[in-house]
Amino acid sequence: MDGHFPVDEAVPALIAALGDGGCAVLQAPTGSGKTTRLPLALLDWGGIDGRILMLEPRRVAARAAAERMASSLGEAVGGRVGYRMRGEAKLSRETRIEVLTEGILTRMLQHDPALAGVGCVIFDEFHERSLNADLGLALCMEMRGALRPDLKLLVMSATLDAGPVAELLDAPLITAEGRSFEVEVIHKPAPPVRGRAPRLEGVVAGAVRAILEESAGGVLVFLPGEGEIRRVMGMLSNLPEGVEMLPLYGALPFGEQRRALAPVKGRKLVLASAIAETSVTIPDISVVVDAGLARRSRYDAASGMARLLTERASRAEATQRQGRAGRVGPGRCYRLWSKGEEGALAAFAPPEIAAADLAPLVLDLAMWGARSPDDVRFLTPPPAPAWAAAVDLMQHLGALDAAGGITAHGRALAEVPAHPRLAHMLVAGGGALAAELAALLSLRVPMREAGVDIAPRLRAMRSGAGQAEARRLAKFAGAERGLGAGALLSLAYPDRIAMARPGGDGRYLMAGGKEAVLPQGGGLAGQGFLVAADLDGDARSAKIRLAAAIGIGEIEALHGHRIAEVDVCTWSRRDRAVLARRQRQLDALVLSDAHWPDAPAEAVAAALCEGVAQPGLGCLPWTKASRYFVARVEWARGQGADLPDFSDAALLGELADWLAPWLNGLRRAEDLGRVALMEALAARLGWAGKAALDDLAPEAISAPTGTRLAIDYGGAQPSISVRLQEMFGLTSHPCIGPKRQPLLIELLSPAQRPVQITADLPGFWASSYGDVRWDLRGRYPRHHWPEDPAEAEATRRVKPRGT
């Protein structure tokens, strides 16, 4: 190996750790040489029996690492050092170090769980926490424990909080110093324009122009993604002489990526996505401009859609980007935010497993024999809602059985190097068109001003780089079925079959229950049915970005087994009536809708109960008697009586039990006035309940005169109203209920006006009665006002005239 790198100092400790326990974690910053030095050092060690596999998160990094190591050995790639990635490999029988993109390892493990012929697996740049890296490490750990205790595992990272990884592996944590020059950090926030934050592209373009004038050397600009890179390039069309501007992002053809990585004659200006943060070395860079943003995919299990969100970069990402300015000499890093904002940055970017679509993970684990994420040891367990949504999708596609085990169809899908949705389209749909669609959607071939219709994109791809991917995927396609683009896409995205809503305003309802909107002028306007292959992920109303039309006949032919004949009886708030319909439904889509003339009375009554529940019990024909009845029951229950709950909440919650039997023949809101509500309430109580109620909470008591006194249970305490003279002679206060609660007595004058309220009649006779007698005797002289009411006879009569 040529030269000396800081990581060389860590080689003895690494070799000792791998020799003793078979596992190690290396934390070494950018520029330490870990990616290109350590695999060669392990090869020279001779303590590894078999090939060395090194995983890289990106294709450009895998190629670059393999080329650099091969060059160190004085060989071409494909000799002792080779690489393998989707659709491309440079290997031979002599290859001892194989650089892989991360998904390749999972496929190797599925075909050969023991990884025969492999002696060591290196996980490079593990701090990026890709889903494939997390899965690969989990599977290697399980396989090592069960089949290959001799397999050596090495996890390498630049900025990862490596302690948890070392704990997971039960391995030593080894650190190495970096080799980089001092980088001066300069904060250059853009001032607001008219009180608003300026547009990112304008800020970056202005900063780059100023930096090109005030500094020398190559400039590397970090932007969130391709769109921003292209727009900034458009703003920087007139650059100083000798400056060569080059883009660098994942979807860029490899030849153009290599141009950004190769030296240039003049001064280099590279506009890059996060692809340039790690693993690759860009020569002649001494200045970094960091916009401070990162593009991340966030999957919403509830909507089944992923959104690409632009978020603040983490502190670890900012550190990685800064380090790119100090690889060849002292440099500068311009951060386009204030120093005070750095404290609010997250320490690390979230692991992909915490925010990704887990359908590929579920399928890979099912192939491995695991039906639950708990069956393997993950550094970060997958979220339960996303896992459940992925299992549901895999069962929907026929890849898993009801118990979560993999099916024969699922095994076929696992062989396809594409997302399970696209794999299902290939296997079930078949033909060259399915392969072209899968290639287009896998590679996300960019097309500006292409519109929503997928057809123009297909035509453009057929003359571009995507055709090679289509030919590769065609090897996995099933038999040709002659299906169109919309029909094929419906196999991949059955939950995104979309039906136009009434109104012709571009709004669609998808089979999964979410709304989607077709942009105006984007093509496909007026189509009754679409399949949305790409959306912006908005959970409320997603914008359709790529779609194809599909006919109702194609939907019925391909998804007829999912179309249900459903009789629906519902309450219509708009019509204020029960609507009985016979429908053909594809999940949330109503494909046909007709009147159901002979809907059963029970179904109509249940729907009418919905009509009562929406506004509440007040829409029923309450009378004084029915309200009095409910109050009696509730009071008795409050005294401990074992009676049904007659509270508003209970009555609303059990409408189907007590009210529905009394709704026969009724269908509209105005019909509710004919409900025999008192009878319905009494029936809810039942005969035994009514008897218990009469015993515990009687409707009335009798005054000493024999007058029937109705008891009012509607207040805080049961009460009666009675003329004072009718209670003469009563020496004990009337009580009711199992707790013998005193009735509240409202004593009335001969003119039926309240004169006293008491819950202690004997006490009233002995105390306040004298004052009441003195007042009332003068106003009502013809009535009896004895001095001792406890000894007097109750009466309803007045004195004879003349007495």
KABELTA-V815259 format. One record per run of one state. SS is the DSSP state (alpha for helix, beta for strand, coil for the rest). FROM is the first residue (numbers start at 0). TO is the last residue. If there is no record, write none. Layout:
SS,FROM,TO ; SS,FROM,TO
This chain:
coil,0,4 ; alpha,5,19 ; coil,20,21 ; beta,22,27 ; coil,28,32 ; alpha,33,44 ; coil,45,49 ; beta,50,55 ; coil,56,57 ; alpha,58,71 ; coil,72,79 ; beta,80,84 ; coil,85,86 ; beta,87,89 ; coil,90,95 ; beta,96,100 ; alpha,101,110 ; coil,111,116 ; beta,117,122 ; coil,123,124 ; alpha,125,127 ; coil,128,129 ; alpha,130,145 ; coil,146,150 ; beta,151,156 ; coil,157,161 ; alpha,162,168 ; coil,169,170 ; beta,171,175 ; coil,176,181 ; beta,182,186 ; coil,187,191 ; beta,192,192 ; coil,193,194 ; beta,195,195 ; coil,196,198 ; alpha,199,213 ; coil,214,216 ; beta,217,221 ; coil,222,224 ; alpha,225,234 ; coil,235,241 ; beta,242,247 ; coil,248,252 ; alpha,253,260 ; coil,261,265 ; beta,266,271 ; coil,272,272 ; alpha,273,275 ; coil,276,283 ; beta,284,289 ; coil,290,291 ; beta,292,299 ; coil,300,303 ; beta,304,311 ; coil,312,313 ; alpha,314,325 ; coil,326,329 ; beta,330,334 ; coil,335,337 ; alpha,338,343 ; coil,344,350 ; alpha,351,353 ; coil,354,357 ; alpha,358,367 ; coil,368,371 ; alpha,372,374 ; coil,375,382 ; alpha,383,395 ; coil,396,398 ; beta,399,399 ; coil,400,404 ; beta,405,405 ; coil,406,406 ; alpha,407,413 ; coil,414,418 ; alpha,419,428 ; coil,429,429 ; alpha,430,442 ; coil,443,451 ; beta,452,452 ; alpha,453,461 ; coil,462,464 ; alpha,465,473 ; coil,474,483 ; alpha,484,491 ; coil,492,492 ; alpha,493,495 ; beta,496,499 ; coil,500,505 ; beta,506,509 ; coil,510,513 ; beta,514,517 ; coil,518,527 ; beta,528,534 ; coil,535,539 ; beta,540,548 ; coil,549,550 ; alpha,551,561 ; beta,562,571 ; coil,572,575 ; beta,576,585 ; coil,586,587 ; beta,588,594 ; coil,595,599 ; alpha,600,614 ; coil,615,615 ; alpha,616,618 ; coil,619,622 ; alpha,623,637 ; coil,638,646 ; alpha,647,652 ; coil,653,653 ; alpha,654,657 ; coil,658,658 ; alpha,659,661 ; coil,662,666 ; beta,667,667 ; alpha,668,673 ; coil,674,675 ; alpha,676,695 ; coil,696,698 ; beta,699,701 ; coil,702,706 ; beta,707,709 ; coil,710,710 ; beta,711,711 ; coil,712,717 ; beta,718,722 ; alpha,723,726 ; coil,727,733 ; beta,734,735 ; coil,736,739 ; beta,740,741 ; coil,742,742 ; beta,743,747 ; coil,748,752 ; beta,753,757 ; coil,758,759 ; alpha,760,765 ; coil,766,767 ; alpha,768,778 ; coil,779,802
